[in-house]
Amino acid sequence: MADGKVPMSVKQIVLIDFLRQGWPERKRLRFGDVDFTVTHHKIGWDFATGEEIIRLHDGRVDGIALSGIQKSLTAERVRVLHPFYHRILRLATRTPLYVGDDLRNLYAERALRVHLQENPFLLRGARVLFHCGSLTPLAAMVKYEAKSVSFADLWA
């Protein structure tokens, strides 16, 4: 490695990105004594390719991470589980599959709450348009603070 230290171990991670499209990229990262080789597959909304990547790498890498897909969609008080998300979670049987929904939602909600406490008049009386309102847990929180909230989603 560039710093002259020999890594204690090298972990292989496959990242499946459902938002971006492009050629796969491979990057190497170091955290402490562990090197990670991350192969980033930018497949867009191609679920069949996502399933195939998981089948090919299950049991051969140290971790598989999903990016750009959430486990559920929420509109108002209705929550719909994403059928593909739950199917894909069951595909990896020998390799841990990592998703960031719960952690991302926790920090997003906390960040908005802190921001609104510091700026209590930010949304008061405002009209807010969510491009993908049904995809974010923050919509209900903003709806409580704002004068009116609209959703540009087809299904909301």
PyMOL commands that place a pseudoatom at each C-alpha (Angstrom):
pseudoatom trace, name=CA, resn=MET, resi=1, chain=A, elem=C, hetatm=0, pos=[0.000, 0.000, 0.000]
pseudoatom trace, name=CA, resn=ALA, resi=2, chain=A, elem=C, hetatm=0, pos=[1.011, 3.629, -0.393]
pseudoatom trace, name=CA, resn=ASP, resi=3, chain=A, elem=C, hetatm=0, pos=[1.684, 4.116, 3.327]
pseudoatom trace, name=CA, resn=GLY, resi=4, chain=A, elem=C, hetatm=0, pos=[4.031, 1.100, 3.423]
pseudoatom trace, name=CA, resn=LYS, resi=5, chain=A, elem=C, hetatm=0, pos=[1.930, -0.842, 5.934]
pseudoatom trace, name=CA, resn=VAL, resi=6, chain=A, elem=C, hetatm=0, pos=[0.843, -4.356, 5.091]
pseudoatom trace, name=CA, resn=PRO, resi=7, chain=A, elem=C, hetatm=0, pos=[-2.908, -4.800, 5.650]
pseudoatom trace, name=CA, resn=MET, resi=8, chain=A, elem=C, hetatm=0, pos=[-4.013, -7.377, 8.215]
pseudoatom trace, name=CA, resn=SER, resi=9, chain=A, elem=C, hetatm=0, pos=[-6.757, -8.474, 5.840]
pseudoatom trace, name=CA, resn=VAL, resi=10, chain=A, elem=C, hetatm=0, pos=[-8.438, -7.562, 2.570]
pseudoatom trace, name=CA, resn=LYS, resi=11, chain=A, elem=C, hetatm=0, pos=[-12.237, -7.673, 2.394]
pseudoatom trace, name=CA, resn=GLN, resi=12, chain=A, elem=C, hetatm=0, pos=[-14.154, -7.907, -0.861]
pseudoatom trace, name=CA, resn=ILE, resi=13, chain=A, elem=C, hetatm=0, pos=[-17.387, -5.875, -1.009]
pseudoatom trace, name=CA, resn=VAL, resi=14, chain=A, elem=C, hetatm=0, pos=[-19.843, -5.771, -3.912]
pseudoatom trace, name=CA, resn=LEU, resi=15, chain=A, elem=C, hetatm=0, pos=[-21.982, -2.620, -4.131]
pseudoatom trace, name=CA, resn=ILE, resi=16, chain=A, elem=C, hetatm=0, pos=[-25.127, -2.837, -6.268]
pseudoatom trace, name=CA, resn=ASP, resi=17, chain=A, elem=C, hetatm=0, pos=[-26.316, 0.676, -7.141]
pseudoatom trace, name=CA, resn=PHE, resi=18, chain=A, elem=C, hetatm=0, pos=[-29.892, 0.817, -8.431]
pseudoatom trace, name=CA, resn=LEU, resi=19, chain=A, elem=C, hetatm=0, pos=[-29.797, 4.566, -9.131]
pseudoatom trace, name=CA, resn=ARG, resi=20, chain=A, elem=C, hetatm=0, pos=[-26.744, 5.048, -11.318]
pseudoatom trace, name=CA, resn=GLN, resi=21, chain=A, elem=C, hetatm=0, pos=[-25.907, 3.482, -14.654]
pseudoatom trace, name=CA, resn=GLY, resi=22, chain=A, elem=C, hetatm=0, pos=[-22.459, 2.817, -16.014]
pseudoatom trace, name=CA, resn=TRP, resi=23, chain=A, elem=C, hetatm=0, pos=[-19.520, 0.484, -16.123]
pseudoatom trace, name=CA, resn=PRO, resi=24, chain=A, elem=C, hetatm=0, pos=[-18.448, -1.337, -12.955]
pseudoatom trace, name=CA, resn=GLU, resi=25, chain=A, elem=C, hetatm=0, pos=[-15.686, 0.359, -10.978]
pseudoatom trace, name=CA, resn=ARG, resi=26, chain=A, elem=C, hetatm=0, pos=[-13.276, -1.098, -8.447]
pseudoatom trace, name=CA, resn=LYS, resi=27, chain=A, elem=C, hetatm=0, pos=[-11.831, 0.975, -5.606]
pseudoatom trace, name=CA, resn=ARG, resi=28, chain=A, elem=C, hetatm=0, pos=[-9.626, 0.128, -2.671]
pseudoatom trace, name=CA, resn=LEU, resi=29, chain=A, elem=C, hetatm=0, pos=[-10.171, 1.669, 0.756]
pseudoatom trace, name=CA, resn=ARG, resi=30, chain=A, elem=C, hetatm=0, pos=[-8.360, 1.223, 4.049]
pseudoatom trace, name=CA, resn=PHE, resi=31, chain=A, elem=C, hetatm=0, pos=[-9.846, 1.443, 7.540]
pseudoatom trace, name=CA, resn=GLY, resi=32, chain=A, elem=C, hetatm=0, pos=[-7.238, 0.732, 10.198]
pseudoatom trace, name=CA, resn=ASP, resi=33, chain=A, elem=C, hetatm=0, pos=[-5.545, -2.559, 9.354]
pseudoatom trace, name=CA, resn=VAL, resi=34, chain=A, elem=C, hetatm=0, pos=[-8.246, -3.699, 6.943]
pseudoatom trace, name=CA, resn=ASP, resi=35, chain=A, elem=C, hetatm=0, pos=[-8.288, -3.032, 3.225]
pseudoatom trace, name=CA, resn=PHE, resi=36, chain=A, elem=C, hetatm=0, pos=[-11.582, -3.140, 1.358]
pseudoatom trace, name=CA, resn=THR, resi=37, chain=A, elem=C, hetatm=0, pos=[-11.867, -3.731, -2.347]
pseudoatom trace, name=CA, resn=VAL, resi=38, chain=A, elem=C, hetatm=0, pos=[-15.260, -2.368, -3.393]
pseudoatom trace, name=CA, resn=THR, resi=39, chain=A, elem=C, hetatm=0, pos=[-16.683, -3.316, -6.765]
pseudoatom trace, name=CA, resn=HIS, resi=40, chain=A, elem=C, hetatm=0, pos=[-19.404, -0.798, -7.648]
pseudoatom trace, name=CA, resn=HIS, resi=41, chain=A, elem=C, hetatm=0, pos=[-22.027, -2.091, -10.107]
pseudoatom trace, name=CA, resn=LYS, resi=42, chain=A, elem=C, hetatm=0, pos=[-24.154, 0.791, -11.456]
pseudoatom trace, name=CA, resn=ILE, resi=43, chain=A, elem=C, hetatm=0, pos=[-27.143, -1.074, -12.886]
pseudoatom trace, name=CA, resn=GLY, resi=44, chain=A, elem=C, hetatm=0, pos=[-29.990, 1.448, -12.783]
pseudoatom trace, name=CA, resn=TRP, resi=45, chain=A, elem=C, hetatm=0, pos=[-33.373, -0.157, -12.154]
pseudoatom trace, name=CA, resn=ASP, resi=46, chain=A, elem=C, hetatm=0, pos=[-32.347, -3.468, -13.706]
pseudoatom trace, name=CA, resn=PHE, resi=47, chain=A, elem=C, hetatm=0, pos=[-33.587, -5.835, -10.988]
pseudoatom trace, name=CA, resn=ALA, resi=48, chain=A, elem=C, hetatm=0, pos=[-32.769, -8.984, -12.961]
pseudoatom trace, name=CA, resn=THR, resi=49, chain=A, elem=C, hetatm=0, pos=[-29.123, -7.918, -13.176]
pseudoatom trace, name=CA, resn=GLY, resi=50, chain=A, elem=C, hetatm=0, pos=[-29.140, -7.166, -9.438]
pseudoatom trace, name=CA, resn=GLU, resi=51, chain=A, elem=C, hetatm=0, pos=[-30.368, -10.684, -8.722]
pseudoatom trace, name=CA, resn=GLU, resi=52, chain=A, elem=C, hetatm=0, pos=[-27.725, -12.173, -11.007]
pseudoatom trace, name=CA, resn=ILE, resi=53, chain=A, elem=C, hetatm=0, pos=[-24.919, -10.186, -9.356]
pseudoatom trace, name=CA, resn=ILE, resi=54, chain=A, elem=C, hetatm=0, pos=[-26.012, -11.460, -5.941]
pseudoatom trace, name=CA, resn=ARG, resi=55, chain=A, elem=C, hetatm=0, pos=[-26.156, -15.066, -7.166]
pseudoatom trace, name=CA, resn=LEU, resi=56, chain=A, elem=C, hetatm=0, pos=[-22.683, -14.787, -8.735]
pseudoatom trace, name=CA, resn=HIS, resi=57, chain=A, elem=C, hetatm=0, pos=[-21.039, -13.272, -5.634]
pseudoatom trace, name=CA, resn=ASP, resi=58, chain=A, elem=C, hetatm=0, pos=[-22.922, -14.987, -2.789]
pseudoatom trace, name=CA, resn=GLY, resi=59, chain=A, elem=C, hetatm=0, pos=[-20.369, -16.971, -0.807]
pseudoatom trace, name=CA, resn=ARG, resi=60, chain=A, elem=C, hetatm=0, pos=[-17.434, -15.516, -2.766]
pseudoatom trace, name=CA, resn=VAL, resi=61, chain=A, elem=C, hetatm=0, pos=[-17.193, -12.029, -1.239]
pseudoatom trace, name=CA, resn=ASP, resi=62, chain=A, elem=C, hetatm=0, pos=[-17.249, -10.664, 2.311]
pseudoatom trace, name=CA, resn=GLY, resi=63, chain=A, elem=C, hetatm=0, pos=[-20.295, -8.450, 1.859]
pseudoatom trace, name=CA, resn=ILE, resi=64, chain=A, elem=C, hetatm=0, pos=[-22.925, -7.278, -0.605]
pseudoatom trace, name=CA, resn=ALA, resi=65, chain=A, elem=C, hetatm=0, pos=[-24.364, -3.775, -0.218]
pseudoatom trace, name=CA, resn=LEU, resi=66, chain=A, elem=C, hetatm=0, pos=[-27.481, -2.335, -1.857]
pseudoatom trace, name=CA, resn=SER, resi=67, chain=A, elem=C, hetatm=0, pos=[-27.790, 1.328, -2.723]
pseudoatom trace, name=CA, resn=GLY, resi=68, chain=A, elem=C, hetatm=0, pos=[-30.639, 3.310, -4.241]
pseudoatom trace, name=CA, resn=ILE, resi=69, chain=A, elem=C, hetatm=0, pos=[-33.554, 1.100, -3.278]
pseudoatom trace, name=CA, resn=GLN, resi=70, chain=A, elem=C, hetatm=0, pos=[-35.717, 1.380, -0.193]
pseudoatom trace, name=CA, resn=LYS, resi=71, chain=A, elem=C, hetatm=0, pos=[-37.617, -1.394, 1.505]
pseudoatom trace, name=CA, resn=SER, resi=72, chain=A, elem=C, hetatm=0, pos=[-40.921, 0.457, 1.470]
pseudoatom trace, name=CA, resn=LEU, resi=73, chain=A, elem=C, hetatm=0, pos=[-42.800, 3.361, -0.043]
pseudoatom trace, name=CA, resn=THR, resi=74, chain=A, elem=C, hetatm=0, pos=[-44.899, 5.617, 2.164]
pseudoatom trace, name=CA, resn=ALA, resi=75, chain=A, elem=C, hetatm=0, pos=[-47.690, 7.954, 1.141]
pseudoatom trace, name=CA, resn=GLU, resi=76, chain=A, elem=C, hetatm=0, pos=[-49.589, 9.654, 3.940]
pseudoatom trace, name=CA, resn=ARG, resi=77, chain=A, elem=C, hetatm=0, pos=[-50.149, 6.847, 6.471]
pseudoatom trace, name=CA, resn=VAL, resi=78, chain=A, elem=C, hetatm=0, pos=[-50.025, 4.001, 3.950]
pseudoatom trace, name=CA, resn=ARG, resi=79, chain=A, elem=C, hetatm=0, pos=[-46.784, 2.009, 3.802]
pseudoatom trace, name=CA, resn=VAL, resi=80, chain=A, elem=C, hetatm=0, pos=[-46.240, -0.434, 0.948]
pseudoatom trace, name=CA, resn=LEU, resi=81, chain=A, elem=C, hetatm=0, pos=[-43.363, -2.915, 1.098]
pseudoatom trace, name=CA, resn=HIS, resi=82, chain=A, elem=C, hetatm=0, pos=[-41.272, -3.075, -2.056]
pseudoatom trace, name=CA, resn=PRO, resi=83, chain=A, elem=C, hetatm=0, pos=[-41.665, -6.674, -3.316]
pseudoatom trace, name=CA, resn=PHE, resi=84, chain=A, elem=C, hetatm=0, pos=[-38.300, -6.798, -5.095]
pseudoatom trace, name=CA, resn=TYR, resi=85, chain=A, elem=C, hetatm=0, pos=[-36.448, -5.532, -2.032]
pseudoatom trace, name=CA, resn=HIS, resi=86, chain=A, elem=C, hetatm=0, pos=[-37.693, -8.370, 0.135]
pseudoatom trace, name=CA, resn=ARG, resi=87, chain=A, elem=C, hetatm=0, pos=[-37.079, -10.959, -2.568]
pseudoatom trace, name=CA, resn=ILE, resi=88, chain=A, elem=C, hetatm=0, pos=[-33.506, -9.796, -3.110]
pseudoatom trace, name=CA, resn=LEU, resi=89, chain=A, elem=C, hetatm=0, pos=[-32.778, -9.880, 0.641]
pseudoatom trace, name=CA, resn=ARG, resi=90, chain=A, elem=C, hetatm=0, pos=[-33.445, -13.627, 0.619]
pseudoatom trace, name=CA, resn=LEU, resi=91, chain=A, elem=C, hetatm=0, pos=[-31.111, -14.324, -2.324]
pseudoatom trace, name=CA, resn=ALA, resi=92, chain=A, elem=C, hetatm=0, pos=[-27.852, -13.943, -0.419]
pseudoatom trace, name=CA, resn=THR, resi=93, chain=A, elem=C, hetatm=0, pos=[-27.624, -16.950, 1.897]
pseudoatom trace, name=CA, resn=ARG, resi=94, chain=A, elem=C, hetatm=0, pos=[-23.848, -17.196, 2.490]
pseudoatom trace, name=CA, resn=THR, resi=95, chain=A, elem=C, hetatm=0, pos=[-22.769, -13.540, 2.354]
pseudoatom trace, name=CA, resn=PRO, resi=96, chain=A, elem=C, hetatm=0, pos=[-24.073, -10.713, 4.557]
pseudoatom trace, name=CA, resn=LEU, resi=97, chain=A, elem=C, hetatm=0, pos=[-26.273, -8.256, 2.656]
pseudoatom trace, name=CA, resn=TYR, resi=98, chain=A, elem=C, hetatm=0, pos=[-26.115, -4.650, 3.859]
pseudoatom trace, name=CA, resn=VAL, resi=99, chain=A, elem=C, hetatm=0, pos=[-28.766, -1.981, 3.349]
pseudoatom trace, name=CA, resn=GLY, resi=100, chain=A, elem=C, hetatm=0, pos=[-28.916, 1.521, 4.746]
pseudoatom trace, name=CA, resn=ASP, resi=101, chain=A, elem=C, hetatm=0, pos=[-32.645, 2.268, 5.058]
pseudoatom trace, name=CA, resn=ASP, resi=102, chain=A, elem=C, hetatm=0, pos=[-33.042, 2.344, 8.812]
pseudoatom trace, name=CA, resn=LEU, resi=103, chain=A, elem=C, hetatm=0, pos=[-29.815, 4.217, 9.521]
pseudoatom trace, name=CA, resn=ARG, resi=104, chain=A, elem=C, hetatm=0, pos=[-30.440, 6.706, 6.686]
pseudoatom trace, name=CA, resn=ASN, resi=105, chain=A, elem=C, hetatm=0, pos=[-34.006, 7.360, 7.859]
pseudoatom trace, name=CA, resn=LEU, resi=106, chain=A, elem=C, hetatm=0, pos=[-32.895, 7.824, 11.466]
pseudoatom trace, name=CA, resn=TYR, resi=107, chain=A, elem=C, hetatm=0, pos=[-30.246, 10.410, 10.580]
pseudoatom trace, name=CA, resn=ALA, resi=108, chain=A, elem=C, hetatm=0, pos=[-32.421, 12.214, 8.024]
pseudoatom trace, name=CA, resn=GLU, resi=109, chain=A, elem=C, hetatm=0, pos=[-35.254, 12.622, 10.538]
pseudoatom trace, name=CA, resn=ARG, resi=110, chain=A, elem=C, hetatm=0, pos=[-32.862, 13.731, 13.282]
pseudoatom trace, name=CA, resn=ALA, resi=111, chain=A, elem=C, hetatm=0, pos=[-31.151, 16.240, 10.966]
pseudoatom trace, name=CA, resn=LEU, resi=112, chain=A, elem=C, hetatm=0, pos=[-34.477, 17.787, 9.941]
pseudoatom trace, name=CA, resn=ARG, resi=113, chain=A, elem=C, hetatm=0, pos=[-35.675, 17.924, 13.567]
pseudoatom trace, name=CA, resn=VAL, resi=114, chain=A, elem=C, hetatm=0, pos=[-32.478, 19.689, 14.706]
pseudoatom trace, name=CA, resn=HIS, resi=115, chain=A, elem=C, hetatm=0, pos=[-32.635, 22.092, 11.757]
pseudoatom trace, name=CA, resn=LEU, resi=116, chain=A, elem=C, hetatm=0, pos=[-36.264, 22.965, 12.510]
pseudoatom trace, name=CA, resn=GLN, resi=117, chain=A, elem=C, hetatm=0, pos=[-35.440, 23.536, 16.185]
pseudoatom trace, name=CA, resn=GLU, resi=118, chain=A, elem=C, hetatm=0, pos=[-32.673, 25.943, 15.201]
pseudoatom trace, name=CA, resn=ASN, resi=119, chain=A, elem=C, hetatm=0, pos=[-34.827, 27.605, 12.508]
pseudoatom trace, name=CA, resn=PRO, resi=120, chain=A, elem=C, hetatm=0, pos=[-38.426, 27.253, 13.728]
pseudoatom trace, name=CA, resn=PHE, resi=121, chain=A, elem=C, hetatm=0, pos=[-39.879, 29.560, 11.061]
pseudoatom trace, name=CA, resn=LEU, resi=122, chain=A, elem=C, hetatm=0, pos=[-38.179, 27.850, 8.126]
pseudoatom trace, name=CA, resn=LEU, resi=123, chain=A, elem=C, hetatm=0, pos=[-41.237, 25.889, 6.972]
pseudoatom trace, name=CA, resn=ARG, resi=124, chain=A, elem=C, hetatm=0, pos=[-44.002, 27.697, 8.827]
pseudoatom trace, name=CA, resn=GLY, resi=125, chain=A, elem=C, hetatm=0, pos=[-46.399, 29.019, 6.214]
pseudoatom trace, name=CA, resn=ALA, resi=126, chain=A, elem=C, hetatm=0, pos=[-44.319, 27.585, 3.377]
pseudoatom trace, name=CA, resn=ARG, resi=127, chain=A, elem=C, hetatm=0, pos=[-45.552, 25.556, 0.451]
pseudoatom trace, name=CA, resn=VAL, resi=128, chain=A, elem=C, hetatm=0, pos=[-43.388, 22.498, -0.081]
pseudoatom trace, name=CA, resn=LEU, resi=129, chain=A, elem=C, hetatm=0, pos=[-43.249, 20.226, -3.131]
pseudoatom trace, name=CA, resn=PHE, resi=130, chain=A, elem=C, hetatm=0, pos=[-41.680, 16.771, -2.805]
pseudoatom trace, name=CA, resn=HIS, resi=131, chain=A, elem=C, hetatm=0, pos=[-40.506, 15.282, -6.060]
pseudoatom trace, name=CA, resn=CYS, resi=132, chain=A, elem=C, hetatm=0, pos=[-40.495, 11.806, -4.495]
pseudoatom trace, name=CA, resn=GLY, resi=133, chain=A, elem=C, hetatm=0, pos=[-42.483, 12.483, -1.367]
pseudoatom trace, name=CA, resn=SER, resi=134, chain=A, elem=C, hetatm=0, pos=[-43.747, 8.966, -0.978]
pseudoatom trace, name=CA, resn=LEU, resi=135, chain=A, elem=C, hetatm=0, pos=[-40.167, 7.694, -0.841]
pseudoatom trace, name=CA, resn=THR, resi=136, chain=A, elem=C, hetatm=0, pos=[-39.110, 9.680, 2.173]
pseudoatom trace, name=CA, resn=PRO, resi=137, chain=A, elem=C, hetatm=0, pos=[-40.102, 9.329, 5.811]
pseudoatom trace, name=CA, resn=LEU, resi=138, chain=A, elem=C, hetatm=0, pos=[-39.573, 13.081, 6.195]
pseudoatom trace, name=CA, resn=ALA, resi=139, chain=A, elem=C, hetatm=0, pos=[-42.718, 13.994, 4.267]
pseudoatom trace, name=CA, resn=ALA, resi=140, chain=A, elem=C, hetatm=0, pos=[-44.985, 13.583, 7.293]
pseudoatom trace, name=CA, resn=MET, resi=141, chain=A, elem=C, hetatm=0, pos=[-42.671, 15.672, 9.469]
pseudoatom trace, name=CA, resn=VAL, resi=142, chain=A, elem=C, hetatm=0, pos=[-42.553, 18.497, 6.899]
pseudoatom trace, name=CA, resn=LYS, resi=143, chain=A, elem=C, hetatm=0, pos=[-46.313, 18.284, 6.385]
pseudoatom trace, name=CA, resn=TYR, resi=144, chain=A, elem=C, hetatm=0, pos=[-46.802, 18.973, 10.093]
pseudoatom trace, name=CA, resn=GLU, resi=145, chain=A, elem=C, hetatm=0, pos=[-44.664, 22.154, 9.901]
pseudoatom trace, name=CA, resn=ALA, resi=146, chain=A, elem=C, hetatm=0, pos=[-45.554, 23.591, 6.486]
pseudoatom trace, name=CA, resn=LYS, resi=147, chain=A, elem=C, hetatm=0, pos=[-48.704, 25.343, 5.269]
pseudoatom trace, name=CA, resn=SER, resi=148, chain=A, elem=C, hetatm=0, pos=[-49.158, 22.924, 2.402]
pseudoatom trace, name=CA, resn=VAL, resi=149, chain=A, elem=C, hetatm=0, pos=[-47.235, 19.955, 1.050]
pseudoatom trace, name=CA, resn=SER, resi=150, chain=A, elem=C, hetatm=0, pos=[-47.678, 18.533, -2.437]
pseudoatom trace, name=CA, resn=PHE, resi=151, chain=A, elem=C, hetatm=0, pos=[-46.279, 15.343, -3.913]
pseudoatom trace, name=CA, resn=ALA, resi=152, chain=A, elem=C, hetatm=0, pos=[-45.187, 15.039, -7.531]
pseudoatom trace, name=CA, resn=ASP, resi=153, chain=A, elem=C, hetatm=0, pos=[-45.286, 11.230, -7.363]
pseudoatom trace, name=CA, resn=LEU, resi=154, chain=A, elem=C, hetatm=0, pos=[-47.685, 9.453, -9.656]
pseudoatom trace, name=CA, resn=TRP, resi=155, chain=A, elem=C, hetatm=0, pos=[-48.926, 7.196, -6.865]
pseudoatom trace, name=CA, resn=ALA, resi=156, chain=A, elem=C, hetatm=0, pos=[-49.163, 9.712, -4.020]
for i in range(1, 156): cmd.bond("trace and resi %d" % i, "trace and resi %d" % (i + 1))
show_as sticks, trace
zoom trace
